[in-house]
């Protein structure tokens, strides 16, 4: 019983660790990312999943700032 309670607490803690990021572009747009965006060094594109779960890419040169929320 104690193991069950402990494992449930751990699962809840892990599920709550996903961070949201705000990507500020050079033209002033604010894009929301679920989880940390990743840079594809080969293509120079920043890849992220938006708040609706869609995969997005923008050029790294278009990113002014990346903020963890």
Order of alpha helices (4+ residues) and beta strands (2+ residues): alpha-beta-beta-beta-beta-beta-beta
